[in-house]
Amino acid sequence: MSSIFLHRHAPLAVVAALLLLPLALGNFGIGLMNDIGIGAMVALGLVMLTGVGGVTSFGQAAFVGIAAYSTAWLTSAHALSPWLGLLFALLMTGGAALVIGMLTLRLGSHYLPISTIAWGLSVPLVLSNIEALGSHTGMSDIAPIQVAGFSLASSGAMYYLIWGMLGLVYLFSSNLLRSRQGRAMRSLRGGNSLLASVGADGYRLRLTLFVYSALVAGLAGWLYAHNSRYISPSTFDVHGSINYLLMAVVGGLLQLPGAIVGSAIVILLRNTLQDVLPLLSSRGTQLEVIAFSLLFLLLLHHARAGVCGYAVKLAARYRRAPLAASAAGGADLPPLPRRSQPAAGKTILSARKVTRRFGGLVAVNDVSFDIAAGEIVGLIGPNGAGKSTMFNLLTGAIGLSSGAVSFMGRDVTKLSQRDIAQLGMGRTFQHVKLRPQMSLLDNVALGAHGRTRSGVLAAGLGLDQREEAQIFVEARTQLARIGLAGREHELAGALPLGTQRLLEIARALMADPVMLVLDEPAAGLRHGEKQELAELLKQLRRQGVTIMIVEHDMDFVMKLVDRLVVMNFGSKLMEGAPAAVRRDASVQAAYLGGDLADEQCDDKKQAAYMGDAA
């Protein structure tokens, strides 16, 4: 009870403390708090971009500079209101981020962080060579912000504006991360295949986070310009960007409060070192760099998740507060819209002469088969037969070299995995793709991404609560279906492998699929769990869901499926009922590596491989 009380009332206590803090601080202290608030705002954008989205940026200070110079130029050169300067600054910053993001976010590996250094160096250089912006000397006497005729020229007045706006950005970001869009953003580190399988666009999500973090930096730049009332290009160079990134890392890249904590630690420590080090040495500036380098190394060794991450780890023994308390109810809401299932027996998937080459290797060679609605079809074959490649070709994860695939009456040969998923093809993965630091409930709710429509703005403003409640009601239903009712707030990474595979099936079912494509779902399950899985799949078939399964457990497959497609060396070996496949000599030879017409083959060995053991 005490932990829940603390969770609910701690934010109110923090707000009250911030409101009263200026009464206890002098002008210098208030000035430091203003710097901390502005730094925290930029760091908050980096928590969203780097911590959540996995995009490391060494150029955020450039966005701060674009906004600061935009509002300074508009208010100084044209004597317009700083509030118009805010709109102009956000427009310029957002436009620049959109262009830069579209040019760089498709880069992978280390090339993306390197590209951020490039524009982080370029922007200050451009600013310092524009005479209208004061060139290298910068711009001074920037007009103060006014609210209802009251000037915010003093640091005390700016304090409330800075921290008020930081609070709004924090609230917007927190709401966003708890939403449909936020779950997809938190899954970006799981890879594009995971996101595409639930109907999400990884590139668009990264671009959204990139522009959002730039807009937050732009807001900080506007506040910085009108708070200090003097700006110069050197403030917004790569060194400044590294400082902002350091704030986010010190506080904790995976925690929103880490932006504020990290900004406070870095700015207060730097201020202290600047006072103390000159008393100890004439090389105080160099020693300051060394001190921060040592701090960074200590942090990487002992608290890689940052101060807030370390605090969360220490507090893990206490009761975890629900991630989606607003969605706990909603039983009286109408369910999410469902798609109509095709009539039983109607062909919904057709593969025709499907071929895939990797250079000189033919992984899948001229394979054709159909799947009808209401069937459970198994795709089997020995290791290296091409099953996984065929699986990925059907789901759109990789493209065909030749041939054609149609699904639900549409040619999907050239469609992306995301587009095919939105047509009603749900899937699981051979190597489990869950987000280990997300709850079971959030992992399953992610599957409804393609069925729901709330965007970033609605999520940040908290206007998506009805849809969120509907999502979580159905997610709890799916968790109950796989035997995990009441455990929705546990972390997915704490589950054993077999249960994680069941959780993937629950996530796929959240998409309300026409066809469920399962890649080795029984791997890692105990005998009793396999029986429960088989019963679940049969129940889904009775409800009209078509299932295609790739599995190595022959006993499990033979007792479950209606029909089998057998592959060997990339080609289709045969197709038919389980009993016919079990008796086929060519299938037995493929599995046992010999001519099973030979009487020397051991009958028990055949039975064990083909799922007919006593």
N, C-alpha and C positions, 0 to 999 in steps of 0.2 A: 504493500500500500504506500509506504514512504517513497519508494522509487517512482511510482506512478505520479504521486503528488509532486515530487521534484521535477519530473519530466514535464508536467503541465504548467508549473508555476515558475520554473527557472527563467523562461524568456521574459516574464513580467518583471522579475527582480532585476534582470539585466537592463531592461528599458528604464526602470526607475533609477537605477544607479547612474546610467548615462545622462539622464535628465538632470540629476543633482550634482554630477561631477564638476561642472564649471564653477559651482559655488565654492569648491574646495581648492581650485587650481588658480594660479596666476596666469598672466598673459602668455608666459613662456610655456607653461604646461598645456594651456588650451591650444597653442600653436602646434605643440607636439601631437596632441590628440587629433587635430585637423590633418596633419601629415599621415598619421596612422590610419585615419578613416579613408583618405584618398588612396593610400597604398593598399589597404584592405580591399577596396573596390576593384582595383586592377588584379590583385591576387585572386579575388573571387572569380573573376572571369577565367583566370588560369586554372583554377580548381575545376571549373566546368570543362574547359578545353583540354587540358593535359591530364588531370586526374580522372575525369569521367570519359572524355573522348579519346584519350591516348595520343593526342597531337601535341608534341613538345614545341613550344614557341619561344624563340629568342628575339621577338620583335614587337612585343606588346607596348613597349615605351613609344614606338613609332606611332601607334594609334592614339596614344595619349597626346603626342605632339601634334598630330593632324587636327585633332579636336581643339586643342589649346590655341593653335595658330588660327584656326578657322574663326573661332569666336572672338579672338583678339583683333583680327583684321576687320571683322564685320562691325564690332563695337567701337574700335578706335578710328578706322579710316572712314567709316560711314555713319558713325554716331547712332547706331541702331541699338535696340534693347538687348541686353545679355540673354533674355529669354528667346529672342529670335536667333541669337548666337548659338543657343543650345540646339535648336532645330537644325541650323546650318551645320553645326559641328557633328551632330549625329548623322546627318545626310552624307557629309563628306567622308566620315569615318566608315559608315556602313557601306557606302559605295566602293571605297578603296578596299575594304575587307572582302567584299563580294568578288571583285576583280582578281585580287591576289589569291583568294581561296580557290576560285575556279581554275587558276593557272597552276597552283601548287599542290592542292590536296589529293590529286591522283598520284602524286609521287609516293613511293613507298620507302621502307627501310630508313636508312640514315639520310636519304636525300631530302626528305621533308624538313627536318630540323635545320639542315644546312641552308635550305631555301629561305627559312625565316630569318637567318642571319643576314642573308643578302638584302632583303628589303628592310631589315632593321638597320642596316648600314646606309642604305640608299635614301630613305626618307629624311633623316637629319641632314644629310649632305645637300639634298634638294632645298630644304628649308633655309639652310645657311647661305644659299646662293640666290635667293629671291630678294631683291632690294626693297620691294614693297613690304616685306615681312621683317625688315631690319637687318637682313643678312646675318653676319656672325654675332652682332651685338644684341640681337633679339628685339623684343618689343616691351615697352614700359608704359606706365600710367594707364593700364587697362581699367576700364570702367567697372565699378563694383556692381554687384547684383542688387536689385531693388525689389521689394515685395510690398505692394500696396503703398508705394511712396516712401517706405522705410528702407534706408540704405543698410546693406549687410557688409559694410566696409571693415568693421571690426572683426577680430578673430573669434570673439565670443558669439557674435551673430552668425558667422559662417559655420561655427561648430554645429549648431542645430540643423542647418541645411545639409551639411556634409553627412552627418550621422543619420539624419532622417532619410536621405536618399540611399545611403548604404543599407539601412533597414529595409527599404522597399525593394531594392535589388536582391537582398538576401531572401526576403519572403517570396519574391517572384521565382528565384532560382530553386528554393526549397519546394514550392508547389510544382514546378516543372519536373523536378527529379522524381516526384511521387506520381507522375501521370503516365498516360499511354506513351507519349513521346519520351518522357524521362526513362521509362523502362528500356526502350529501344536504345537510347543514348548510353545507358549504363551497360548495355550489352555490346557496345561497339568493340570492346576488346576481345569479344568472343569470335570475331571474324565476320566477313561479309556473308558467308554461307549460312551461318546461323540467322542473321537478320533477314536475308532473302527468303529463308524457309518460313518465316512468319509474315512475309509481305512487306518488310521494311527496306528502305533504300539507305545503305550504309554511307554512300557518298553524300547524299542530301543531308543526312543527319550530321555528318562531320562539318559540312558547309554551314549548316544552321548554327552549330556550336561555335564555329570560327567567327561568323558574323556577330553572334550574340556576345562573345567575349570581347570582340572589338568595340561593339556599342557600349558595353560596360566600361571599357577603357576610355572610350570617348567621353562618357559622362564624367569619369574621373578627371580627364583632361580639361573639360569645361570648368569643373570646380577648382582645379589647380590654377588655371589662368586667372580666375576672378578672386581667388583667395590670396595668391601671392602678388598678383597684379603686375608681374614681370615674368617673361619667359625668354629662354634662349635655346638654340638647337642642341647644345651639349647636354641638356637635361634629358633629352629623349633618344640618346644613342643606345648602342647595344649594352653598354655597362648598366644603364638604367633598366633595360629589359631583364638582365641577369639578376638585378636586385629584386625585381618583382617576382621572378621565378623562384628566387631563394626564399622569399616570404611564403610563397605557397608550399614549398617543400618543407620548410621548417615547421609550419603550422600543421601540415598534413594535406597531401594532394587529394585524398579521398574523403575529406570532411569539410563541409562548408564553413564551420566555425574556425577551421584551420587558417583561412585567409585572414581573419581578424587577429588571431593569436600570433600567426607568423609575422604579420606586419608590425604588431606591437613589439615582438621580441627583436626583430631586425632593427627597427628605428630606434628603440630605446637603447639597445646594445651599441649601435653605431654612435649615438649621441654620447653615451658614457665613455666609449673608447676615445672619441675625439676630445673629451675633457681630460682623460687620465693619461693617455699615451704620450702627449707632448711633454708631460712632466717627467716621464721616464726616459725619453729619447728624442733626439732631434729628427728622427725618421718616423714620426708618428703615423704618417699616411701609409707608408709601406708596412708598418707593423699592423695597422688596421686590416689591410688585405690579408696578411698572414693569419690574424686572429679569426677572421671570417672563414678562411679556408680550413682552419683547424676545427671550427664549429661544424662546418659542413661534413668533414670527415667523421667526426664523432657521431653526428646524426646518422650518417649512413651505416655506421657500425652498430649503433645501439638502438636507434629508433627510426628505421627506414620509412615508416608510415607517418613520421612527423610527431610533433608533440600531442596533437589531438588523437592521432591514430594510436599512440602509446597509451594515452588515457583511456581510450575505448577498450583497448586490450586488457588493461588492468580492471576495468569495470565490467568485464564480460561475465563475471560470476553472478552479477546482479540480474534481476529479471529484465528481459528485453522488452521495450515498449513496442507495440505493433507499428509496422511501417505504414499501414493504411487504415488508421482508426476510423476515418470518415466513411470507409466502405464496409465497416463491420456489419451494418444493417443492410437494408435494401431488399429483404425477402418479399416485400409487397410490391416491388417494382416489376414491370414487364421484363421478360428475358430479352437478351440480345437477339436481333433478327437472325433467323436460320435460313440456310439455302435449302431448296427442295432437292431431294435425292432422285436420281434417275430411276426409271422403271427397271425392275429386276430383269436381267438377261440382256439389256441393251449394252452394246459395245461402247465403253467410255474411254479406253486407251488402246491405241493401235500403233504398233511399231512395224515399219516396213523397210527391209533391207538396211537396217541401221549398221553403220560402219564407223569406227573411230581409229585413226592412225596417230601414233606418236612417232614422228620421223619414219623410220623404216619398220617400226613395230606395229603390227595390226592387233590392237587390244580387243576390239569387237569387230566381227567379220560377218556382214550380211545376215543379221539376225532379224527375224520377223515373228510376231505373235500378237494376239489380242487379249484384252481382259474385259469381261462383262460385269455389269453392275451386280453387286451382291455376292461376288465370288471372293474366296481367299485363294490367292495364287502364290505358289512358292517359286523362287528363282534359286536354283541350287547348282552346285558344281564343285569340283575339287579346287584347292588353292591355285590361284593364277588363271582361273577359267575365264575371267572377265566380268564376273558378277557385279563387283563394285563399280566398274567403269560403266556397265550397262545401266546400273542404278542411277548413276550421276547423269548419264545421257537422257534418261527418261524424265528426271526432275529438273533438267536445265542447268545443272551445276557446271557442266562442260558442254561444248558444242559438238555436233556431229560432223564427221568428215564427208559423209554421204548418207543418203536415206532420208526417211521422214518419220515424224512422230506426231500423232494427233491425240488430243485429249478433250473430252466433252464436245466433240464435233468440230473442234478448231485445230488448225495446223499450228503446232507449238514448236516446230523445228527450230525456228530462229528466235523464239521468245526467251527472255531471261528467266532465271530461277524464281525471281520475285513475281513476275507476271504469271508463271505457271502456278505458283502457290496461291495467288489470288483467284485463280480459276477453280480452286478446290482440291489441290493436291498437298496433303500434309505429309511430313516426313520426320524420321529420326535419323541419327547418324551412327556409323560404325564406331567412331570414337566420340564418346558422349560430349555434347556441346551444351553445357549448362553454365550459368554464371555463379561460381561458388560462393561469392560474397553477397548474393541476393537471396532473399527468403524463398521458400518453396512456393509461397503464394505469388510472389512477383515473377518467379520463373515461369509458372504456369500461365499467369495473366498475360505475359509477353506474347503468348500464342494468339491472343485476340487482336493483335495489332491491325491485321488486315481487315477485320470486321468492324472496326470502330474508326471514328473520323476526327476526334478533337485534336486541334492543332496546338502549336507552341503558345500563342497568345492566350487562348482560352484556358490552357493548363496553368500558365503562370498567374493568371488572374483568378484562378479557382472556379472557373465557370464550367468545369467538366465533371462536377461531383456526381451527377445522376448517372452518366455513362460509366464512371469509375465504379460506382456501387453495383451496376449491372455486371461489369467485368468480374468483380471480386466474388459476387454471388455464384457465378458460373465456375470461377476458378476453384472455389471451395467444393463445389459439386464434383469437379473432375478429380480433386485430391481425395475426396471420399471414395470415388470409384476405384482408385488404385490402393486404397487402404491407408491413406495418410491423413485422414481427418483429425483435426485437433493439433496438427504439427505444422500448421501453415507458416509460423514465424521462425521455424528453424532454418539454418543456412543450408543451401543445397550442397555445399562442399563437404558438409559433415556426414552426408549419407553414404552408405556402402554403394559400390558400383552397380549392383543389380537393381537397387532401389532408384538410383539415378536414371537408369534406363526406363523404368516405369514412369518416372517424372517427365522424361522426354515425351513419352506417349501421351501423358496428360496434357502437356503443352501443345502437342500436335492436334489433339482433340479440341482444344480451345478455338482452333481455326474453323471448326465446323466443316471438316473436309468431306468431299465426295469420295475421295480415295486416300487411303492411308498407306504410305510406303515405309516399311520398317526394315532397318538395316541391323541384323543380328540382335533382335530385342531380347532373346533369351540368354545371351552371353552374360555370365556372372550370376545368374539366378539359381537358387536351390530348387530341388525337385518340386516342393510344394508351391514355390513361387511361380514355377513354370506352369503348373496346373492352373493356378489362378490367372496367369496371363492368357493361357489358352481359352479359359472360360470367358475372360473379358473380350477377347477378339471374336469369339463366337457370338457373344451378345451384341457387339458392334455390327456384325454381319446381319443379325436378325433385325437391327435397326436401319439397315439399308446401306451401311458403309462398306465400300469395296476395299479389300486389303491385298497388298502385295508385300511379300516377306522374303528377305534374303537371310538365310540362316544355315549354320553348320551343324546344328543339333538335329540329326536326321530323324531320330525317334520323335522329337517334338513336332517337326514339320510333317512327317507322314501321317500323324494322327490328327493334324489340324486342317490341312489345306484340301481344297476341292480338286486342284489341278497343279501340276508341276511343269516348269520349263527348265530343262537341264542344259547347261553350257559346259563346254570343254575347249580349251585353247582358243577362246574368243568366238567360237561358233556354237550355234544351237545344235545340241546332240539329239534331243528328242523332246516331245511335249505330250503329256497325257495324265491320266489319273494316277494317284500314288501307287496303287497295286501294279499297274502296268509298268511304271518306272522301276519299281522294286525288282520286277522279274526280268527287265531288259538286260541282255548280256553286255551291250556296249556301255551302258551306264555303270554296271558293276566293274567292267574293265577300266573305265575312267577313274573310278574311286580306288580300285585295288591295284591298278598298274599292270594288268596282265590280261590274257585271254581267258575269261571265266567259262568259256565253253570247255576249257581243259578240265578234266575230271580231277586233276591234282589240287584244284582250289578248295580250300576249306569252307564248308557250308556255314559253319558258325561265324567265320570271319565275314562272309557275305552278309549274314543276318545282322551282325553288329554294325556294319557300316551303313546298311540300308534301312535301319530303324525297325528291324523285325526280330530283335533279340527277345528271348523268352523272359 
